[in-house]
Amino acid sequence: MNDLLKTLQNYWIDLAQPRLGAQAVYATDEFFAPLERLIQPEEPVFIPGKYDDNGKWMDGWETRRKRGDGYDYAIIKICSGVIYGVDLDTAHFTGNFAPSASIEACYSKTPPDENTRWFPLLHSRALQGNSHNTFEIGSREVWNYLRLNIYPDGGIARLRVYGQVRRELSADELDGEIDLAAMLNGGRALCASDMHFGHISNLIAPGKGVNMGDGWETRRRREPGFDWIILRLAYVGQITRLVIDTAHFKGNYPYECSVCGTLYQGGNEDSIATQSLYWDQILPPQRMAADTEFTFIEQLRQIGPVSHLRLNIYPDGGVSRLRAFGKVRRVE
């Protein structure tokens, strides 16, 4: 894995995840492999000896060999957001990968059509087969549709679009209680003491965890201390309800948990872990249990508006989801 890909995976989320509403909208050709596989969350696989009616089964999007002018393209709906980088993964595509590709983008409330104006996001770049082809994106506009062009044809296993969710809240949401930490609202998992078995971004993903792998889980701690994760909320707000879910974690749930918070003004998030040692406690230590959703209201301490949270688990283990409900507060 290259350094750019590591950075994108550690700091940003994949906006092309189906669980965030991403969809395969249209492709000029899907002869060998359907477009929907391009955004599947699982890593691509190769199954020797597996064929279908059109030829070798491939885990990705693959078009037939073009015998005329032109090129193939696909349209993908992504979760609305700012894009910092993309990964065109050609895993297992060797003699049949797309030799080059470009990406255009638009923001539209309706599906793109022949009148849609597309903006260049990534100019045509050469691709390597069976590789992660990772590129930085300089645009800081908000997009929700991508057009992936491949020249002239071929296959790509996965498209990952790394960025941050951006969406405007409705008037009702601004006046009511929302999940301030939710990925779909723009919340972001910044760092953790450990994520050996599960990535920290799973904690704020939509819906219930589908299995033990769809959560945050640390290795078994063999030394003093405890594990933790730091979240940046989508909006500054007053926390009124915390939900901590240990779904699917049975022999490996934390013994206890607590939550701290702060209104982070100034400073550098690169050193936020050290600064978090002095944050105020919102939720004192609470006993956990296996495969259980806990809701905390009366137990919360009101410390005023917060922008960041730190979830502590004692001493280690796994948590499926964290929800931080509250009201948006404007800070002067």
C-alpha positions as CSV (number, residue, x, y, z in Angstrom):
1,M,0.0,0.0,0.0
2,N,1.4,3.4,-1.0
3,D,1.8,6.3,1.5
4,L,-0.9,8.4,-0.1
5,L,-3.5,5.6,0.1
6,K,-2.6,5.1,3.8
7,T,-3.1,8.8,4.5
8,L,-6.5,8.9,2.7
9,Q,-7.7,5.7,4.5
10,N,-6.6,7.0,7.9
11,Y,-8.0,10.6,7.6
12,W,-11.0,10.4,5.4
13,I,-14.0,8.1,4.5
14,D,-15.0,6.5,1.3
15,L,-17.9,8.6,-0.1
16,A,-18.7,5.8,-2.6
17,Q,-19.9,3.4,0.0
18,P,-23.4,2.0,-0.6
19,R,-24.2,2.3,3.1
20,L,-23.8,6.1,2.7
21,G,-26.2,6.1,-0.3
22,A,-23.7,5.6,-3.1
23,Q,-25.2,4.0,-6.2
24,A,-24.0,2.6,-9.5
25,V,-26.2,4.7,-11.9
26,Y,-25.2,4.0,-15.5
27,A,-22.4,2.4,-17.6
28,T,-21.9,2.4,-21.4
29,D,-21.1,-1.3,-21.2
30,E,-21.1,-4.0,-18.5
31,F,-20.5,-7.1,-20.7
32,F,-18.0,-8.9,-18.5
33,A,-18.7,-7.5,-15.1
34,P,-21.5,-5.2,-13.7
35,L,-20.9,-1.7,-12.6
36,E,-22.4,-2.3,-9.1
37,R,-19.3,-4.4,-8.2
38,L,-17.1,-1.2,-8.5
39,I,-18.3,0.2,-5.2
40,Q,-18.8,-2.9,-3.2
41,P,-17.2,-2.5,0.3
42,E,-15.5,-5.9,0.3
43,E,-12.0,-6.2,-1.0
44,P,-11.9,-7.6,-4.6
45,V,-11.3,-11.3,-4.9
46,F,-10.1,-13.6,-7.7
47,I,-11.7,-17.0,-8.1
48,P,-9.7,-19.4,-10.4
49,G,-11.8,-21.4,-12.8
50,K,-15.0,-19.3,-12.2
51,Y,-16.7,-18.4,-15.5
52,D,-20.1,-17.1,-16.5
53,D,-21.9,-17.0,-19.9
54,N,-19.7,-14.1,-21.2
55,G,-16.3,-15.3,-20.0
56,K,-14.1,-15.1,-16.9
57,W,-15.9,-13.9,-13.8
58,M,-14.2,-10.8,-12.5
59,D,-14.8,-8.9,-9.3
60,G,-15.2,-5.3,-10.5
61,W,-16.5,-3.4,-13.5
62,E,-15.3,-4.7,-16.9
63,T,-16.4,-3.7,-20.4
64,R,-16.0,-5.7,-23.7
65,R,-13.1,-5.0,-26.1
66,K,-13.9,-1.9,-28.0
67,R,-13.7,-2.3,-31.8
68,G,-14.4,1.3,-32.9
69,D,-13.9,4.9,-31.8
70,G,-14.8,6.2,-28.4
71,Y,-14.4,5.1,-24.8
72,D,-16.4,3.7,-22.0
73,Y,-17.7,5.5,-19.0
74,A,-19.7,5.1,-15.9
75,I,-21.8,7.4,-13.6
76,I,-21.7,6.9,-9.9
77,K,-23.7,8.7,-7.2
78,I,-21.7,9.3,-4.1
79,C,-22.4,10.7,-0.7
80,S,-22.4,14.5,-1.0
81,G,-19.0,15.8,0.1
82,V,-15.5,17.2,-0.6
83,I,-13.1,14.8,-2.2
84,Y,-9.5,14.7,-1.2
85,G,-8.3,11.6,-3.2
86,V,-9.4,8.6,-5.2
87,D,-8.2,5.1,-5.6
88,L,-8.7,3.2,-8.9
89,D,-8.0,-0.3,-7.7
90,T,-7.3,-2.7,-10.6
91,A,-6.7,-5.7,-8.3
92,H,-6.6,-9.0,-10.3
93,F,-7.0,-7.2,-13.6
94,T,-3.8,-7.9,-15.4
95,G,-4.2,-8.2,-19.2
96,N,-7.7,-6.6,-19.1
97,F,-7.4,-3.4,-17.0
98,A,-8.2,0.0,-18.3
99,P,-5.0,1.6,-19.5
100,S,-6.0,5.1,-18.4
101,A,-8.9,7.0,-16.8
102,S,-10.2,10.4,-15.9
103,I,-12.9,11.6,-13.5
104,E,-15.5,14.4,-13.9
105,A,-17.9,15.6,-11.2
106,C,-21.1,17.5,-10.7
107,Y,-23.5,18.4,-8.0
108,S,-27.1,17.8,-9.0
109,K,-30.4,17.2,-7.1
110,T,-31.6,15.0,-9.9
111,P,-29.7,12.2,-11.8
112,P,-27.4,13.5,-14.6
113,D,-28.6,13.6,-18.2
114,E,-27.4,14.8,-21.5
115,N,-27.6,18.4,-20.3
116,T,-25.5,17.9,-17.2
117,R,-22.4,20.1,-17.0
118,W,-19.4,18.0,-15.8
119,F,-16.3,19.5,-14.2
120,P,-12.9,18.0,-14.5
121,L,-11.8,16.4,-11.2
122,L,-8.9,14.2,-12.4
123,H,-7.4,14.6,-15.8
124,S,-6.5,11.5,-17.8
125,R,-3.9,9.4,-15.9
126,A,-2.2,6.1,-16.8
127,L,-3.2,3.1,-14.7
128,Q,-1.2,0.0,-13.7
129,G,-2.8,-3.4,-13.6
130,N,-3.3,-5.3,-10.4
131,S,-2.5,-2.1,-8.4
132,H,-3.8,0.7,-6.3
133,N,-3.8,3.7,-8.6
134,T,-4.1,6.5,-6.1
135,F,-4.4,10.2,-6.9
136,E,-4.9,13.4,-4.9
137,I,-7.8,15.7,-5.8
138,G,-7.3,19.5,-5.6
139,S,-10.9,20.6,-5.8
140,R,-12.6,21.7,-2.6
141,E,-16.1,21.9,-4.1
142,V,-19.0,19.7,-2.9
143,W,-19.9,16.9,-5.4
144,N,-22.5,14.1,-5.4
145,Y,-22.1,12.5,-8.9
146,L,-18.9,11.3,-10.6
147,R,-18.3,10.3,-14.2
148,L,-15.5,7.8,-14.5
149,N,-14.1,7.6,-18.0
150,I,-11.8,4.7,-19.1
151,Y,-9.8,4.8,-22.3
152,P,-10.7,3.0,-24.4
153,D,-12.2,0.0,-22.4
154,G,-11.3,-2.6,-19.8
155,G,-11.8,-3.3,-16.1
156,I,-11.4,-1.7,-12.7
157,A,-12.0,-3.7,-9.5
158,R,-12.9,-0.9,-7.1
159,L,-13.4,2.9,-7.0
160,R,-12.8,4.5,-3.6
161,V,-13.5,8.2,-3.2
162,Y,-12.0,9.6,0.0
163,G,-13.3,12.8,1.4
164,Q,-15.6,14.3,4.0
165,V,-19.4,14.4,4.0
166,R,-20.9,17.9,3.5
167,R,-24.6,18.5,3.7
168,E,-26.9,21.4,4.7
169,L,-29.2,20.8,7.6
170,S,-32.9,21.6,7.2
171,A,-34.6,24.2,9.5
172,D,-36.2,21.3,11.4
173,E,-32.9,19.7,12.0
174,L,-31.3,22.9,13.2
175,D,-34.1,23.4,15.7
176,G,-34.3,19.7,16.8
177,E,-32.1,16.9,18.1
178,I,-29.7,15.3,15.6
179,D,-26.8,12.9,15.8
180,L,-23.9,15.4,16.0
181,A,-21.3,12.6,15.5
182,A,-23.0,10.8,12.5
183,M,-20.8,10.3,9.5
184,L,-23.8,11.2,7.3
185,N,-24.0,14.6,9.0
186,G,-20.3,15.3,8.6
187,G,-18.9,13.8,11.8
188,R,-15.4,12.4,11.6
189,A,-13.3,9.9,13.5
190,L,-9.9,11.5,14.0
191,C,-7.6,9.0,15.8
192,A,-7.5,6.2,18.3
193,S,-5.2,4.4,20.6
194,D,-5.6,1.2,18.6
195,M,-7.8,-0.2,15.8
196,H,-6.3,-3.6,15.3
197,F,-9.5,-5.4,14.4
198,G,-11.9,-2.6,13.2
199,H,-11.6,0.9,11.8
200,I,-12.7,3.8,13.9
201,S,-15.0,5.3,11.2
202,N,-17.3,2.3,11.7
203,L,-18.4,3.8,15.0
204,I,-20.3,6.7,13.4
205,A,-21.5,4.8,10.2
206,P,-25.2,4.7,9.6
207,G,-27.5,1.9,10.7
208,K,-26.8,-1.0,13.0
209,G,-23.5,-2.9,12.8
210,V,-24.0,-5.9,10.5
211,N,-21.4,-8.1,12.3
212,M,-18.4,-7.8,14.7
213,G,-16.2,-6.6,11.8
214,D,-18.5,-3.6,11.3
215,G,-17.3,-1.8,14.5
216,W,-14.2,-0.6,16.3
217,E,-12.2,-3.2,18.1
218,T,-8.8,-3.0,19.7
219,R,-6.3,-5.8,20.4
220,R,-6.2,-7.4,23.8
221,R,-4.4,-5.0,26.1
222,R,-1.5,-6.6,28.0
223,E,-0.2,-3.5,29.7
224,P,-1.7,-0.8,32.1
225,G,-4.0,1.8,30.6
226,F,-7.1,1.8,28.4
227,D,-8.1,2.4,24.8
228,W,-9.8,5.5,23.4
229,I,-11.1,7.2,20.2
230,I,-11.5,10.9,19.4
231,L,-14.3,12.2,17.2
232,R,-14.9,15.6,15.6
233,L,-18.6,16.4,15.7
234,A,-20.3,17.6,12.5
235,Y,-21.5,20.7,14.4
236,V,-20.9,22.3,17.7
237,G,-23.7,21.2,20.0
238,Q,-25.0,20.5,23.4
239,I,-25.1,16.7,24.0
240,T,-28.4,15.6,25.4
241,R,-28.3,11.8,24.7
242,L,-25.5,9.3,24.1
243,V,-26.1,5.8,22.6
244,I,-23.3,3.3,22.9
245,D,-23.9,-0.1,21.2
246,T,-21.9,-3.2,21.7
247,A,-23.9,-5.2,19.0
248,H,-22.2,-8.5,18.1
249,F,-19.4,-8.0,20.7
250,K,-20.0,-10.8,23.2
251,G,-16.7,-12.2,24.5
252,N,-14.8,-9.0,23.7
253,Y,-17.0,-6.0,24.8
254,P,-15.4,-3.3,27.1
255,Y,-15.8,-3.7,30.8
256,E,-16.6,0.0,31.2
257,C,-16.7,3.1,29.1
258,S,-16.8,6.9,29.6
259,V,-17.0,10.0,27.4
260,C,-15.2,13.3,27.6
261,G,-15.7,16.4,25.5
262,T,-14.4,19.9,24.7
263,L,-15.1,23.0,22.6
264,Y,-11.9,22.9,20.6
265,Q,-10.9,26.4,19.6
266,G,-7.4,26.9,18.2
267,G,-4.6,24.5,18.4
268,N,-3.7,21.7,16.0
269,E,-5.6,18.5,15.7
270,D,-2.3,16.6,15.1
271,S,-1.7,17.0,18.9
272,I,-5.3,16.6,19.9
273,A,-4.7,13.2,21.7
274,T,-2.4,14.9,24.2
275,Q,-4.8,17.8,24.7
276,S,-7.7,15.4,25.3
277,L,-6.2,14.4,28.6
278,Y,-7.7,17.6,30.1
279,W,-11.2,17.5,28.6
280,D,-14.2,17.5,30.8
281,Q,-16.2,14.4,31.5
282,I,-19.6,14.2,30.0
283,L,-20.4,10.6,30.8
284,P,-18.7,9.1,34.0
285,P,-17.6,5.4,33.7
286,Q,-20.5,3.1,33.0
287,R,-20.5,-0.7,33.1
288,M,-20.9,-2.4,29.7
289,A,-22.5,-5.7,28.6
290,A,-22.4,-8.0,25.7
291,D,-24.4,-7.3,22.5
292,T,-26.4,-4.4,24.1
293,E,-27.5,-0.9,23.1
294,F,-27.1,1.5,26.0
295,T,-28.8,4.9,26.1
296,F,-27.5,7.5,28.6
297,I,-29.5,10.7,29.4
298,E,-29.7,11.2,33.2
299,Q,-26.1,10.1,33.6
300,L,-24.8,13.0,31.4
301,R,-23.0,16.0,32.9
302,Q,-23.7,19.3,31.1
303,I,-20.4,21.0,30.3
304,G,-21.8,23.3,27.6
305,P,-21.3,23.2,23.8
306,V,-18.7,20.7,22.5
307,S,-17.0,20.2,19.2
308,H,-15.0,17.0,20.0
309,L,-15.6,13.8,22.0
310,R,-13.3,11.2,23.3
311,L,-14.8,7.7,24.0
312,N,-12.8,5.7,26.5
313,I,-13.1,2.0,26.9
314,Y,-11.7,0.1,29.9
315,P,-9.4,-1.7,29.4
316,D,-10.0,-2.7,25.7
317,G,-12.5,-4.4,23.4
318,G,-15.1,-3.6,20.8
319,V,-17.9,-1.1,20.3
320,S,-20.2,-1.2,17.3
321,R,-21.8,2.3,17.2
322,L,-21.6,5.6,19.1
323,R,-24.4,8.2,18.7
324,A,-24.1,11.6,20.2
325,F,-27.5,13.3,20.0
326,G,-27.9,17.0,20.8
327,K,-28.9,20.4,19.5
328,V,-26.7,22.6,17.2
329,R,-25.3,25.6,19.1
330,R,-23.8,28.6,17.4
331,V,-20.6,29.8,19.0
332,E,-19.5,33.4,18.6
